[in-house]
Amino acid sequence: MAKDQKISKITKKDIAEMSAMDFLDEAKMPYRRLMGYVLPYKGRFFSGVLLGIAAGLFNFVLLFGLKFVFAMVLHDQPAPGEKPFNQFDIPFIQKHVVIPYPEIGQEGQLPLVIGICMIIPLLILIRGLLDFLSQYYMIWVGNRVLFQLRDDVFSSLLGQSQRFYNKAKQGDLIQVVFNQTRIAQMAGTQLTSDMIKHPISILSIVIFLLMQNAMYTFAALVIFPLCLLPVLYVSKKVRAAGGKEEEEASQIMVTMQESFAGIRVVKAHAREDYERKRFNDGNEKMFKYIMRWRKAMEIVGPLVESVASVGMAAGLVYAWATQMSAGQFVLLNMALMGMYPNAKALSRIQIQLQKCLMATSKIFSIMDDVPEIQDSPKAITLKDCKGNISFENATFSYVKDKPAIRNVDLNFEAGKNYALVGQSGAGKSTIMSLIMRFYDPTEGTVRVDGHDIRDIAQRSLRDNIGIVNQEVFLFHDSIYNNILYGRLDATRKEVEAAARQAHAHDFILEQANGYETVIGDKGCNLSGGQQQRISIARAILRNAPILLLDEAYSALDSEAEKKIHEAMETLAQGKTVIAIAHRLSTVLNADELVVMKDGQVEAMGPHSQLLETCPEYQNLYHLQFAAHEDSMEAAAAV
């Protein structure tokens, strides 16, 4: 969708400090963008608008119908000097429009009277039907707009780089996708319709009043402009309160998401009451701001009605002075009463628009946020990937002036098995992240099969990489679908074959529903080792030429680890395997080990060579194996 220019997020402070004109200027661009979402459904949208206009104009017909029925049934006679039903104050209409009506007596006329009186429910039904159809079309368009907005925001978020998620609060993002989009779509559909329908309704009623009695109308409406004063009075307060409410709603979402995601930590530390207090602190603040916002919203109605009632009182004085008939006065006041709900609805629109501006600006600012990692316009698809990977003088920093790796030169040959070893913070995980292109190097180049990975389409690159992480993530879904996630077009036979290779097939069959067993949030219904084997089965199914293992065996017992090693040896044939291992025992048979220290490559070679030539590796080896040997000797002594 075309963008006029980048839209910046508008905060509650910005809204509170804006004048009315500043607000209108700031609202133009987001609203224009929002209307772009309505255009694909312009047929239904304009049908809804036109039906809303028709419903507004039908007030004119309804009021004339009421006057006709009153005149026919109640024999309402005009007061001295008052125009009868078929005459009007406006000269042009008085000259050209004459509506005669027959006299109805008391004898045998009941069926006719009933028939005439049924005109009222018929007219109200027609107006209600027009209003219903208008609302139906607007709701339909609104929900389609909401669907597309949520899709675009969610897609935009999925396209953001890893660095974006390192800074963002997940609960805040959920709030934007779910709640802010709903608020924004109201401005594009319902509020647009209301800004057209309600003025039309007011105008049609005013025209009827002028046609009936111009002087009474002027007397009643002379106060009407004052109805805007309550709106202006509360609007600034509402801007601040509405903005703070959205901020607290976002914070509550963050608290909930963190509490649920970290429920093991919460329970392990017995911090349920603490998390409940965090939640309720935000909830209390949100309650306060909602009440302030709703109070300001709701006080507008009574204030408008109170000011408007002064106009009605002025009209009543005029009716007394001119000796207006009771029937005429009742009809004119019914018309005035029909106008005030529309005026009240209009008075709230500005307040609702203030909330919508915050929501739309936040949504579009996210959508306009350019991902740090993007495909180049000439990005290629990686075909027949061999798995050669090279780092050429690569440097990368998560934080400015603090390189995670520095001047790294590495060459991983296709079909070989490599292991990255070193102390925590040495840069091992950073190497993995750069291969996956979660980040781009600050300096230097990473290549796959001789291509700079910045020139390879991200999807194509990652389709050629299988990965098993130390922190296994499984979806709240069936075991089958969790394995299938590795390659969505795989057959059931291939899924089960991958599970067998990962030594997961047997324990899967022992589950209540076999492969269709739903394993709970993050696989909580499985043991750590079982979760890891599901993750490994997913990587086996992917069958990519490059395989990245981040402590893939960490949650396995010795027997399972042996079986997985055998499966991995089969899987690794012809593939480039790069493993991160803190336990050297799992990678001693690697073709080459890459020893890293302080973000640089200290040495590279097979285990036997490094044990003789690399002090850093010798230190790592003795720290692990010497401790193990000491514990074995102590056990033997006992």
C-alpha positions as CSV (number, residue, x, y, z in Angstrom):
1,M,0.0,0.0,0.0
2,A,1.4,3.4,-1.0
3,K,2.7,5.6,1.8
4,D,2.7,9.4,1.5
5,Q,5.6,9.7,4.0
6,K,6.7,8.1,7.2
7,I,4.3,8.7,10.1
8,S,5.7,9.2,13.6
9,K,4.2,7.8,16.7
10,I,2.1,10.5,18.6
11,T,2.3,10.2,22.4
12,K,-0.2,11.1,25.0
13,K,1.9,14.2,25.8
14,D,1.8,15.3,22.2
15,I,-2.0,15.0,22.1
16,A,-2.4,16.9,25.4
17,E,-0.4,19.8,24.1
18,M,-2.1,20.1,20.7
19,S,-4.5,22.9,19.8
20,A,-7.6,21.9,17.8
21,M,-5.9,23.1,14.5
22,D,-2.7,21.2,15.4
23,F,-4.8,18.1,16.0
24,L,-6.5,18.4,12.6
25,D,-3.2,18.8,10.9
26,E,-1.7,15.8,12.6
27,A,-4.7,13.7,11.8
28,K,-4.8,14.3,8.1
29,M,-2.0,11.9,7.1
30,P,-2.9,8.9,9.3
31,Y,-6.6,9.3,8.3
32,R,-5.6,9.5,4.6
33,R,-3.6,6.3,5.0
34,L,-6.5,4.7,6.8
35,M,-8.9,5.5,4.1
36,G,-6.6,3.6,1.7
37,Y,-7.7,0.5,3.6
38,V,-11.4,1.4,2.9
39,L,-11.0,1.9,-0.9
40,P,-10.9,-1.8,-1.8
41,Y,-14.4,-2.0,-0.3
42,K,-15.6,1.3,-1.6
43,G,-18.8,-0.2,-3.0
44,R,-20.1,-1.3,0.3
45,F,-18.6,1.7,2.1
46,F,-20.4,4.2,-0.1
47,S,-23.6,2.1,0.1
48,G,-23.4,2.4,3.9
49,V,-22.8,6.1,3.6
50,L,-25.7,6.6,1.2
51,L,-28.0,4.5,3.3
52,G,-26.9,6.6,6.4
53,I,-27.7,9.8,4.4
54,A,-31.1,8.3,3.4
55,A,-31.8,7.4,7.1
56,G,-30.9,11.0,8.1
57,L,-33.0,12.5,5.4
58,F,-35.9,10.2,6.3
59,N,-36.3,12.2,9.5
60,F,-37.8,14.8,7.2
61,V,-40.3,12.3,5.8
62,L,-41.0,10.9,9.3
63,L,-41.8,14.3,10.8
64,F,-44.1,15.2,7.9
65,G,-45.8,11.8,8.4
66,L,-46.3,12.6,12.1
67,K,-47.8,16.0,11.2
68,F,-50.1,14.4,8.7
69,V,-51.3,11.8,11.2
70,F,-51.7,14.4,14.0
71,A,-53.8,16.6,11.7
72,M,-55.9,13.8,10.4
73,V,-56.6,12.0,13.7
74,L,-56.5,14.8,16.3
75,H,-58.3,17.5,14.3
76,D,-55.6,19.9,15.3
77,Q,-56.7,23.4,14.4
78,P,-54.2,26.2,13.9
79,A,-54.1,29.0,16.4
80,P,-55.0,32.5,15.3
81,G,-52.4,33.6,12.7
82,E,-50.9,30.1,12.5
83,K,-50.5,28.5,9.1
84,P,-52.6,25.3,8.6
85,F,-50.9,22.0,7.7
86,N,-50.9,22.6,4.0
87,Q,-49.2,26.0,4.2
88,F,-45.6,26.9,5.1
89,D,-43.6,29.9,6.2
90,I,-41.1,29.7,3.3
91,P,-42.6,31.7,0.4
92,F,-41.4,29.4,-2.4
93,I,-42.8,26.3,-0.8
94,Q,-45.9,28.1,0.3
95,K,-46.5,29.1,-3.3
96,H,-45.9,25.7,-4.9
97,V,-46.7,23.0,-2.4
98,V,-50.2,22.4,-1.2
99,I,-51.1,19.1,0.6
100,P,-54.8,18.7,1.1
101,Y,-56.2,16.2,3.5
102,P,-59.8,15.0,4.1
103,E,-61.8,15.5,7.3
104,I,-62.4,12.3,9.3
105,G,-65.6,12.0,11.3
106,Q,-66.3,9.8,14.4
107,E,-68.9,7.5,12.7
108,G,-67.6,4.2,11.2
109,Q,-64.1,5.6,10.6
110,L,-62.1,3.4,13.1
111,P,-60.5,1.2,10.4
112,L,-59.4,4.3,8.5
113,V,-58.0,5.9,11.7
114,I,-56.1,2.7,12.5
115,G,-54.7,2.6,9.0
116,I,-53.6,6.2,9.2
117,C,-52.0,5.7,12.6
118,M,-50.1,2.7,11.3
119,I,-48.2,5.1,9.0
120,I,-46.1,6.1,12.1
121,P,-44.7,2.6,12.8
122,L,-44.3,2.0,9.1
123,L,-42.2,5.2,8.7
124,I,-40.2,4.3,11.8
125,L,-39.6,0.8,10.4
126,I,-38.4,2.2,7.1
127,R,-36.0,4.6,8.9
128,G,-34.8,1.7,11.2
129,L,-34.2,-0.5,8.2
130,L,-32.2,2.2,6.4
131,D,-30.2,2.7,9.6
132,F,-29.7,-1.1,10.0
133,L,-28.5,-1.5,6.4
134,S,-26.1,1.4,6.8
135,Q,-24.7,0.0,10.0
136,Y,-24.4,-3.5,8.5
137,Y,-22.4,-2.3,5.5
138,M,-20.2,-0.2,7.8
139,I,-19.6,-3.1,10.2
140,W,-18.8,-5.4,7.3
141,V,-16.3,-2.9,5.8
142,G,-14.9,-2.1,9.3
143,N,-14.2,-5.8,10.0
144,R,-12.5,-6.2,6.6
145,V,-10.4,-3.1,7.3
146,L,-9.6,-4.5,10.8
147,F,-8.6,-7.8,9.2
148,Q,-6.2,-6.1,6.7
149,L,-4.8,-3.8,9.3
150,R,-4.0,-6.6,11.7
151,D,-2.5,-8.6,8.8
152,D,-0.3,-5.7,7.7
153,V,0.9,-4.8,11.2
154,F,1.5,-8.5,12.1
155,S,3.4,-9.0,8.8
156,S,5.4,-5.9,9.4
157,L,6.4,-7.1,12.9
158,L,7.3,-10.5,11.6
159,G,9.6,-8.8,9.0
160,Q,11.5,-6.8,11.7
161,S,15.0,-7.8,12.5
162,Q,16.2,-9.6,15.6
163,R,17.6,-6.3,17.0
164,F,14.0,-4.8,16.9
165,Y,12.8,-7.7,19.2
166,N,15.8,-7.2,21.5
167,K,14.3,-3.8,22.4
168,A,10.6,-4.3,22.0
169,K,8.2,-5.4,24.7
170,Q,6.2,-8.4,23.4
171,G,3.1,-7.5,25.4
172,D,3.1,-4.0,23.9
173,L,3.3,-5.5,20.4
174,I,0.3,-7.8,21.2
175,Q,-1.6,-4.7,22.4
176,V,-0.9,-2.9,19.1
177,V,-1.9,-5.8,16.9
178,F,-5.1,-6.6,18.8
179,N,-6.4,-3.4,20.4
180,Q,-4.9,-0.4,18.6
181,T,-6.0,-1.7,15.2
182,R,-9.6,-2.0,16.4
183,I,-9.5,1.6,17.6
184,A,-8.0,2.8,14.4
185,Q,-10.5,1.1,12.1
186,M,-13.3,2.9,13.9
187,A,-12.0,6.2,12.5
188,G,-12.0,4.7,9.0
189,T,-15.5,3.4,8.9
190,Q,-17.9,4.1,11.8
191,L,-16.7,7.6,12.6
192,T,-16.6,8.5,8.9
193,S,-20.2,7.4,8.6
194,D,-21.3,9.2,11.7
195,M,-19.7,12.5,10.6
196,I,-21.9,12.3,7.5
197,K,-25.1,10.8,8.8
198,H,-25.6,12.9,11.9
199,P,-25.1,16.3,10.2
200,I,-27.6,15.2,7.5
201,S,-30.1,14.2,10.2
202,I,-29.7,17.6,11.9
203,L,-30.0,19.4,8.6
204,S,-33.2,17.6,7.6
205,I,-34.8,18.3,10.9
206,V,-33.8,22.0,10.8
207,I,-35.3,22.3,7.3
208,F,-38.6,20.7,8.5
209,L,-38.6,23.2,11.4
210,L,-38.0,26.2,9.1
211,M,-40.8,25.0,6.8
212,Q,-43.2,24.8,9.8
213,N,-42.3,27.9,11.7
214,A,-39.2,29.8,10.8
215,M,-39.4,32.2,13.8
216,Y,-39.8,29.4,16.3
217,T,-36.8,27.6,14.8
218,F,-34.6,30.7,15.1
219,A,-35.7,31.2,18.7
220,A,-35.0,27.5,19.6
221,L,-31.7,27.3,17.7
222,V,-30.2,30.7,18.6
223,I,-28.6,28.9,21.6
224,F,-27.4,25.9,19.5
225,P,-23.8,27.2,18.8
226,L,-23.3,27.3,22.5
227,C,-23.6,23.5,22.5
228,L,-20.0,23.4,21.2
229,L,-18.6,25.0,24.4
230,P,-18.9,21.9,26.5
231,V,-17.0,19.9,23.8
232,L,-14.2,22.5,23.7
233,Y,-14.1,22.6,27.5
234,V,-13.6,18.8,28.1
235,S,-11.6,17.9,24.9
236,K,-8.2,18.8,26.2
237,K,-8.7,16.8,29.4
238,V,-9.9,13.8,27.4
239,R,-6.8,13.9,25.2
240,A,-4.5,13.4,28.2
241,A,-6.7,10.8,29.9
242,G,-7.3,8.8,26.8
243,G,-3.6,8.7,26.0
244,K,-2.7,7.5,29.5
245,E,-5.4,4.8,29.4
246,E,-3.8,3.3,26.2
247,E,-0.3,3.5,27.8
248,E,-1.5,1.6,30.9
249,A,-3.4,-0.9,28.8
250,S,-0.1,-1.6,27.0
251,Q,1.7,-2.0,30.3
252,I,-0.9,-4.5,31.6
253,M,-0.5,-6.5,28.5
254,V,3.3,-6.6,29.0
255,T,2.9,-7.7,32.6
256,M,0.5,-10.5,31.6
257,Q,2.7,-11.7,28.8
258,E,5.8,-11.8,31.0
259,S,4.0,-13.5,33.8
260,F,2.6,-16.2,31.6
261,A,5.8,-16.7,29.6
262,G,7.9,-16.9,32.8
263,I,5.4,-18.8,34.9
264,R,8.1,-21.3,36.0
265,V,10.2,-18.5,37.3
266,V,7.2,-16.8,39.0
267,K,6.2,-20.0,40.8
268,A,9.8,-21.1,41.6
269,H,10.3,-17.8,43.4
270,A,6.7,-17.8,44.9
271,R,6.1,-14.4,43.3
272,E,2.4,-14.8,42.4
273,D,1.4,-12.0,44.8
274,Y,4.1,-9.7,43.4
275,E,3.0,-10.3,39.8
276,R,-0.6,-9.8,40.9
277,K,0.4,-6.5,42.5
278,R,2.2,-5.4,39.3
279,F,-0.9,-6.3,37.3
280,N,-3.3,-4.5,39.7
281,D,-1.2,-1.4,40.0
282,G,-1.6,-1.0,36.2
283,N,-5.2,-2.0,36.4
284,E,-5.9,0.6,39.0
285,K,-4.2,3.3,37.0
286,M,-6.1,2.2,33.9
287,F,-9.4,2.3,35.9
288,K,-8.6,5.9,37.0
289,Y,-7.9,7.0,33.4
290,I,-10.8,5.2,31.9
291,M,-13.1,6.8,34.5
292,R,-11.6,10.2,33.7
293,W,-12.0,9.7,30.0
294,R,-15.5,8.2,30.2
295,K,-16.6,11.0,32.7
296,A,-15.4,13.6,30.2
297,M,-17.1,11.7,27.4
298,E,-20.4,11.3,29.2
299,I,-20.6,14.8,30.7
300,V,-20.7,16.2,27.2
301,G,-24.2,14.8,26.6
302,P,-25.9,16.3,29.6
303,L,-24.1,19.6,29.1
304,V,-25.2,19.7,25.4
305,E,-28.8,18.8,26.4
306,S,-28.8,21.4,29.2
307,V,-27.6,24.2,26.8
308,A,-30.0,22.9,24.2
309,S,-32.9,23.0,26.7
310,V,-32.4,26.7,27.0
311,G,-33.3,26.9,23.3
312,M,-36.3,24.8,23.9
313,A,-37.4,27.2,26.7
314,A,-36.9,30.1,24.4
315,G,-39.1,28.4,21.8
316,L,-41.7,27.8,24.5
317,V,-41.8,31.5,25.3
318,Y,-42.2,32.2,21.6
319,A,-45.1,29.6,21.4
320,W,-46.9,31.4,24.4
321,A,-46.4,34.8,22.8
322,T,-47.8,33.7,19.4
323,Q,-50.6,31.4,21.0
324,M,-49.3,28.4,19.1
325,S,-51.6,25.4,19.1
326,A,-50.6,22.5,21.4
327,G,-50.4,20.0,18.6
328,Q,-48.1,22.3,16.6
329,F,-45.9,22.9,19.6
330,V,-45.6,19.1,20.4
331,L,-44.7,18.4,16.8
332,L,-42.0,21.1,16.7
333,N,-40.5,19.9,20.0
334,M,-40.5,16.3,18.8
335,A,-38.4,17.5,15.9
336,L,-36.1,19.4,18.3
337,M,-35.8,16.3,20.5
338,G,-34.9,14.3,17.5
339,M,-32.1,16.6,16.7
340,Y,-30.3,16.5,20.1
341,P,-29.2,12.8,20.0
342,N,-27.5,13.5,16.7
343,A,-25.9,16.6,18.1
344,K,-24.8,14.6,21.2
345,A,-23.3,11.9,19.0
346,L,-21.4,14.6,17.0
347,S,-20.1,16.1,20.2
348,R,-18.3,12.9,21.0
349,I,-16.7,12.4,17.6
350,Q,-13.8,14.7,18.3
351,I,-13.1,13.0,21.6
352,Q,-13.1,9.5,19.9
353,L,-10.9,10.9,17.1
354,Q,-8.3,11.9,19.6
355,K,-8.0,8.2,20.7
356,C,-8.0,7.1,17.1
357,L,-5.2,9.4,16.2
358,M,-2.9,7.9,18.8
359,A,-3.8,4.4,17.6
360,T,-3.3,5.1,13.9
361,S,-0.1,6.9,14.4
362,K,1.3,4.0,16.5
363,I,0.2,1.4,13.9
364,F,1.6,3.3,10.9
365,S,4.8,4.2,12.7
366,I,5.4,0.5,13.2
367,M,4.5,-0.3,9.6
368,D,6.8,2.5,8.4
369,D,9.7,1.3,10.6
370,V,12.1,-0.1,8.0
371,P,13.6,-3.5,9.1
372,E,17.3,-3.4,9.7
373,I,17.7,-6.7,7.7
374,Q,16.1,-6.5,4.2
375,D,16.4,-8.3,1.0
376,S,18.3,-6.3,-1.6
377,P,16.3,-5.5,-4.8
378,K,18.5,-7.9,-6.7
379,A,18.5,-10.7,-4.1
380,I,19.1,-14.1,-5.5
381,T,17.6,-17.5,-4.7
382,L,20.2,-19.9,-3.5
383,K,20.0,-23.0,-5.7
384,D,21.8,-26.3,-5.2
385,C,23.4,-25.0,-2.0
386,K,26.6,-26.9,-1.3
387,G,27.2,-25.4,2.2
388,N,30.4,-23.6,1.9
389,I,30.5,-20.7,4.5
390,S,33.2,-18.1,4.9
391,F,33.7,-15.1,7.2
392,E,36.0,-12.4,5.7
393,N,37.3,-9.9,8.3
394,A,33.9,-9.9,9.9
395,T,33.2,-7.5,12.9
396,F,29.8,-7.1,14.6
397,S,28.6,-5.2,17.7
398,Y,25.3,-5.5,19.5
399,V,26.2,-2.3,21.4
400,K,28.2,0.5,19.8
401,D,31.9,0.3,20.4
402,K,31.7,-3.1,22.0
403,P,32.3,-5.7,19.3
404,A,30.9,-9.2,19.9
405,I,33.3,-10.5,17.3
406,R,36.3,-8.7,15.7
407,N,38.1,-9.3,12.4
408,V,37.0,-12.9,12.2
409,D,38.2,-14.9,9.2
410,L,36.8,-18.4,9.0
411,N,36.1,-20.9,6.3
412,F,33.7,-23.8,6.8
413,E,34.0,-26.3,4.0
414,A,31.0,-28.0,2.6
415,G,30.3,-31.5,4.1
416,K,32.5,-31.1,7.1
417,N,31.7,-31.1,10.8
418,Y,32.8,-28.1,12.9
419,A,32.4,-27.1,16.5
420,L,32.7,-23.7,18.1
421,V,34.1,-23.8,21.6
422,G,35.1,-21.2,24.1
423,Q,34.1,-19.4,27.3
424,S,30.7,-17.7,27.5
425,G,30.8,-14.4,25.6
426,A,33.5,-15.5,23.3
427,G,31.2,-14.9,20.2
428,K,30.0,-18.4,19.4
429,S,26.3,-17.6,19.2
430,T,27.1,-14.4,17.3
431,I,28.7,-16.5,14.6
432,M,25.5,-18.6,14.4
433,S,23.3,-15.5,14.2
434,L,25.3,-14.0,11.4
435,I,25.1,-17.2,9.4
436,M,21.3,-17.1,9.8
437,R,21.5,-13.4,8.9
438,F,19.6,-12.3,12.0
439,Y,22.1,-9.5,11.9
440,D,24.5,-8.1,9.3
441,P,28.2,-7.7,10.1
442,T,29.2,-4.1,11.0
443,E,32.3,-4.7,8.9
444,G,33.4,-7.4,6.6
445,T,31.4,-10.1,4.8
446,V,29.7,-13.5,5.4
447,R,29.4,-15.7,2.3
448,V,27.5,-18.9,1.5
449,D,28.7,-20.7,-1.6
450,G,30.7,-17.6,-2.5
451,H,27.6,-15.3,-2.4
452,D,27.5,-12.4,0.1
453,I,24.5,-13.4,2.2
454,R,23.2,-9.8,1.9
455,D,22.7,-10.6,-1.8
456,I,20.7,-13.8,-1.0
457,A,16.9,-13.7,-0.3
458,Q,16.5,-14.3,3.4
459,R,13.9,-17.0,2.9
460,S,16.1,-18.8,0.4
461,L,19.1,-18.6,2.8
462,R,17.2,-19.9,5.8
463,D,15.5,-22.6,3.7
464,N,19.0,-24.1,3.3
465,I,19.7,-24.1,7.1
466,G,18.5,-26.5,9.7
467,I,18.9,-25.5,13.3
468,V,18.5,-27.1,16.8
469,N,18.7,-24.6,19.6
470,Q,19.6,-25.2,23.2
471,E,16.4,-23.5,24.3
472,V,13.8,-25.6,22.5
473,F,10.6,-23.8,21.4
474,L,7.6,-26.0,20.7
475,F,4.2,-24.7,19.8
476,H,1.0,-25.4,21.7
477,D,0.0,-27.9,19.0
478,S,0.2,-31.6,18.1
479,I,3.6,-33.4,18.1
480,Y,3.0,-34.0,14.4
481,N,2.6,-30.3,13.5
482,N,5.6,-29.4,15.6
483,I,7.8,-31.7,13.6
484,L,6.1,-30.7,10.3
485,Y,7.1,-27.1,11.0
486,G,10.6,-28.1,9.7
487,R,9.2,-28.6,6.2
488,L,5.5,-27.9,5.7
489,D,5.1,-29.9,2.5
490,A,6.4,-33.2,4.0
491,T,4.3,-36.3,4.0
492,R,3.3,-38.2,7.2
493,K,5.7,-41.0,6.2
494,E,8.6,-38.4,6.1
495,V,7.5,-36.9,9.5
496,E,7.5,-40.4,11.1
497,A,10.8,-41.3,9.5
498,A,12.4,-38.1,10.9
499,A,11.0,-38.9,14.4
500,R,12.5,-42.4,14.2
501,Q,15.9,-41.0,13.2
502,A,15.7,-38.6,16.3
503,H,14.7,-41.6,18.5
504,A,11.4,-39.9,19.2
505,H,9.0,-42.3,17.5
506,D,8.7,-44.7,20.4
507,F,7.9,-42.2,23.1
508,I,5.5,-40.4,20.7
509,L,3.5,-43.6,20.3
510,E,3.3,-43.9,24.1
511,Q,1.4,-40.5,24.3
512,A,-2.3,-40.5,24.7
513,N,-3.0,-39.6,21.0
514,G,0.3,-40.5,19.5
515,Y,1.4,-38.0,16.9
516,E,-1.8,-36.0,17.4
517,T,-1.1,-35.4,21.1
518,V,-1.2,-31.7,21.9
519,I,1.9,-31.0,24.0
520,G,0.9,-27.8,25.7
521,D,2.5,-24.4,25.9
522,K,6.2,-24.7,24.8
523,G,5.9,-28.4,25.0
524,C,5.3,-28.4,28.8
525,N,3.7,-31.9,28.7
526,L,7.0,-33.4,27.6
527,S,10.3,-33.8,29.4
528,G,13.3,-31.7,28.4
529,G,14.9,-34.6,26.5
530,Q,11.7,-35.4,24.7
531,Q,11.3,-31.7,23.7
532,Q,14.8,-31.7,22.4
533,R,14.2,-34.8,20.3
534,I,11.1,-33.3,18.8
535,S,13.2,-30.3,17.9
536,I,15.9,-32.5,16.4
537,A,13.3,-34.4,14.4
538,R,12.2,-31.1,13.0
539,A,15.7,-30.4,11.8
540,I,16.1,-33.9,10.4
541,L,12.9,-33.4,8.4
542,R,14.2,-30.1,7.0
543,N,17.2,-31.9,5.6
544,A,19.0,-28.7,4.8
545,P,22.6,-28.7,3.5
546,I,23.7,-26.5,6.5
547,L,23.0,-27.7,10.0
548,L,23.5,-25.5,13.0
549,L,23.5,-27.1,16.5
550,D,23.4,-24.9,19.5
551,E,24.0,-27.3,22.4
552,A,21.6,-29.8,20.7
553,Y,22.4,-32.5,23.2
554,S,22.1,-30.5,26.4
555,A,18.8,-32.0,27.6
556,L,19.6,-35.6,26.7
557,D,20.6,-38.4,29.1
558,S,23.6,-40.5,28.2
559,E,21.7,-43.3,26.4
560,A,19.6,-40.9,24.4
561,E,22.6,-38.8,23.6
562,K,24.4,-41.8,22.1
563,K,21.4,-42.6,19.9
564,I,21.1,-39.0,18.8
565,H,24.8,-39.0,17.9
566,E,24.2,-42.0,15.7
567,A,21.2,-40.2,14.0
568,M,23.1,-37.0,13.6
569,E,26.0,-38.9,11.9
570,T,23.6,-40.2,9.4
571,L,21.9,-36.8,9.0
572,A,25.3,-34.9,8.7
573,Q,26.5,-36.9,5.8
574,G,27.2,-34.5,2.9
575,K,26.2,-31.5,5.1
576,T,28.1,-28.6,6.7
577,V,27.5,-29.0,10.4
578,I,28.4,-26.2,12.8
579,A,27.9,-26.9,16.5
580,I,28.2,-24.8,19.6
581,A,29.2,-27.1,22.5
582,H,30.0,-26.3,26.1
583,R,30.6,-30.0,26.8
584,L,33.7,-30.9,24.8
585,S,32.9,-34.5,25.0
586,T,30.1,-34.0,22.5
587,V,32.3,-32.5,19.8
588,L,35.7,-34.2,20.1
589,N,35.2,-36.1,16.9
590,A,34.4,-32.9,14.9
591,D,36.6,-32.5,11.8
592,E,37.8,-29.2,13.2
593,L,37.2,-27.2,16.3
594,V,37.1,-23.4,16.3
595,V,38.5,-22.0,19.5
596,M,37.1,-18.5,20.2
597,K,38.2,-16.0,22.8
598,D,37.0,-12.4,23.3
599,G,35.3,-12.3,20.0
600,Q,38.2,-13.6,17.9
601,V,39.3,-16.9,16.5
602,E,42.1,-18.1,18.8
603,A,42.8,-21.3,16.9
604,M,41.3,-23.9,14.5
605,G,42.0,-27.5,14.0
606,P,41.2,-31.1,15.2
607,H,41.1,-32.0,18.8
608,S,44.5,-33.7,19.0
609,Q,46.3,-30.8,17.3
610,L,44.6,-28.1,19.5
611,L,45.4,-30.1,22.7
612,E,49.0,-29.7,21.9
613,T,49.2,-26.2,20.4
614,C,46.4,-24.0,21.8
615,P,46.7,-22.9,25.5
616,E,43.0,-21.7,25.5
617,Y,41.8,-25.1,24.3
618,Q,44.0,-26.9,26.8
619,N,42.5,-24.7,29.6
620,L,39.0,-25.6,28.4
621,Y,39.8,-29.3,28.2
622,H,41.4,-29.5,31.6
623,L,38.6,-27.5,33.2
624,Q,36.1,-30.1,32.1
625,F,38.0,-33.4,31.9
626,A,40.2,-32.9,34.9
627,A,37.2,-32.2,37.1
628,H,35.5,-35.2,35.7
629,E,38.5,-37.4,36.4
630,D,38.8,-36.0,40.0
631,S,35.1,-36.9,40.6
632,M,35.7,-40.4,39.3
633,E,38.7,-40.9,41.5
634,A,36.8,-39.7,44.5
635,A,34.0,-42.1,43.7
636,A,36.4,-45.0,43.4
637,A,38.0,-44.2,46.7
638,V,34.7,-44.4,48.5
